[in-house]
Amino acid sequence: MKKKPNWLMIAGLSLGGLCLLGCLAVVAISVFFPSFYQNSLENSSLAIGDAAPDFELTALTGETIRLSQFRGQPVLLSIGTTWCPDCREEAPLLQELHETHPELVVLMVDSKEGPDVVQQFADEFGITHPILLDRDGSVMKLYQVFAIPTDLFIDAEGIIRAKLIESVTPKLLAEKLPRIGVNP
């Protein structure tokens, strides 16, 4: 008796192979064509010169915070999560900015995580600046964030003057801060 081919298994393996090829293509582009990858990231969120959309979120402390309440002050808005390696690497840098530049409002927006997880993160890094809970990811969507962390440098008039995506270093922060009137 001749065995029939299992079409479901063949289709599943074919689909899995296509997914693997797609993932390999993305990795190859980011490794072999980093400028293309970086350009894609730069164009993924709101553009420099755009007005920063207002939003209202609950802070880890329980208070309600609106971005617009900081109009008249420069703001560094960091959108990320506690599990993201680059977000964890930048956390002490943002805390240091908060401590050394009282004229700068540092806001971290944590996307889609619960307060207990975020509180552990805040405790681990000694964070004293506001951490806002974006429980449903609405701010991430509003700001068209494709990769985390995405850091937006917003001037006193509420205009995005610079941004950093993924890799945040002290040197890069020092380069961007003057664009919103903060001398590093």
C-alpha positions in Angstrom: 0.0 0.0 0.0 1.4 3.4 -1.0 1.6 6.0 1.7 -0.1 9.4 0.9 1.9 12.6 1.5 0.9 14.5 4.6 0.1 17.9 3.0 -0.5 19.6 6.3 3.0 18.7 7.4 4.5 19.8 4.1 2.7 23.1 4.3 3.8 23.7 7.9 7.4 22.9 7.1 7.3 25.2 4.0 5.8 28.0 6.0 8.4 27.6 8.8 11.2 27.6 6.2 9.8 30.9 4.7 9.6 32.5 8.2 13.2 31.4 8.9 14.4 32.9 5.6 12.6 36.2 6.4 14.2 36.4 9.8 17.6 35.7 8.3 17.1 38.4 5.7 16.3 41.0 8.4 19.4 40.0 10.4 21.5 40.1 7.2 20.3 43.6 6.4 21.0 44.9 9.9 24.5 43.3 9.9 25.7 43.9 6.3 23.8 47.1 5.6 23.7 48.9 9.0 23.0 52.3 7.4 19.9 51.0 5.8 18.7 49.5 9.1 19.5 52.8 11.0 17.7 54.8 8.3 14.7 52.6 8.7 14.8 53.2 12.5 15.2 56.9 12.1 12.1 57.1 9.9 10.0 54.9 12.1 9.0 57.4 14.8 7.8 61.0 14.7 10.1 63.3 12.8 12.4 65.9 14.2 10.5 69.2 14.0 7.1 67.5 14.7 5.1 68.7 17.7 5.2 66.0 20.4 1.6 64.7 20.8 0.2 65.2 24.3 -0.8 62.1 26.3 -1.9 61.4 29.9 -0.6 58.3 31.8 -0.5 57.2 35.4 3.0 57.3 37.0 4.4 54.5 39.1 3.7 56.7 42.1 0.0 56.8 41.2 -0.2 60.4 40.1 -1.6 61.3 36.7 0.9 63.1 34.4 0.3 64.8 31.1 3.2 65.6 28.8 1.7 69.1 28.3 2.1 70.0 32.0 5.9 70.3 31.3 5.4 72.9 28.5 8.1 75.6 29.1 10.7 73.0 30.1 12.9 70.7 28.0 11.8 67.1 28.2 13.7 63.9 27.6 11.0 61.3 26.8 12.3 57.7 26.9 10.0 55.0 25.6 10.9 51.4 26.5 10.5 48.4 28.8 12.2 46.8 31.7 13.3 43.7 29.9 15.0 45.5 27.0 18.8 45.3 27.3 19.4 48.8 25.8 16.7 50.2 28.1 18.4 48.7 31.1 21.8 50.1 30.0 20.4 53.6 29.6 18.5 53.6 32.9 21.5 54.8 35.0 22.3 57.5 32.4 18.8 58.9 32.6 18.9 58.9 36.4 22.2 60.7 36.3 20.7 63.4 34.0 17.7 63.7 36.3 20.0 64.3 39.2 22.5 66.7 37.5 20.1 68.7 35.3 17.1 70.0 37.4 16.1 72.1 34.4 15.5 68.9 32.4 12.3 66.8 32.8 13.2 63.1 32.4 10.2 60.9 31.7 10.3 57.2 31.1 7.3 55.6 29.5 7.2 51.8 30.2 5.1 50.0 27.6 2.8 47.1 28.4 4.2 46.0 31.8 2.6 45.9 35.2 3.5 48.2 38.1 5.2 45.4 40.2 7.7 44.6 37.4 8.3 48.4 36.8 8.7 49.0 40.5 11.4 46.3 40.7 13.2 48.0 37.8 13.0 51.4 39.5 14.3 50.0 42.8 17.1 48.1 41.0 18.4 51.3 39.3 17.4 53.8 42.0 15.2 55.7 39.6 13.6 58.8 41.1 12.3 60.5 37.9 8.8 59.7 36.8 8.1 56.4 35.2 4.8 56.4 33.3 2.8 53.2 32.8 1.6 52.7 29.2 -0.3 49.6 30.0 -2.0 49.2 26.6 0.9 50.5 24.5 -1.1 53.6 23.3 1.8 56.0 23.7 4.1 53.7 21.9 1.6 53.6 19.1 0.9 57.4 19.2 4.7 58.0 18.9 5.1 55.4 16.2 7.8 53.6 18.1 9.4 50.7 16.2 12.4 50.0 18.3 13.2 50.5 22.0 14.4 52.5 23.6 13.3 55.5 21.6 14.4 58.7 23.3 12.9 62.0 22.1 14.3 65.3 23.0 11.5 67.8 23.3 12.1 71.5 23.6 10.2 74.0 25.9 7.7 74.7 23.1 6.8 71.0 22.8 8.7 70.3 19.5 10.8 67.2 18.9 14.4 68.5 18.3 16.3 65.2 18.4 15.9 61.5 18.9 18.0 58.4 19.7 16.9 54.9 18.9 18.3 51.8 20.5 21.9 52.7 21.4 22.0 55.4 24.0 25.4 56.5 25.3 26.7 59.4 27.4 28.4 60.8 24.2 25.2 60.7 22.2 23.1 62.2 25.0 25.7 65.0 25.3 25.4 65.7 21.5 21.5 65.8 21.6 20.9 67.7 24.8 22.0 71.2 23.5 19.3 70.9 20.9 16.7 71.4 23.7 18.7 74.0 25.6 20.4 71.7 28.1 24.2 72.0 28.4 25.7 68.6 29.3 
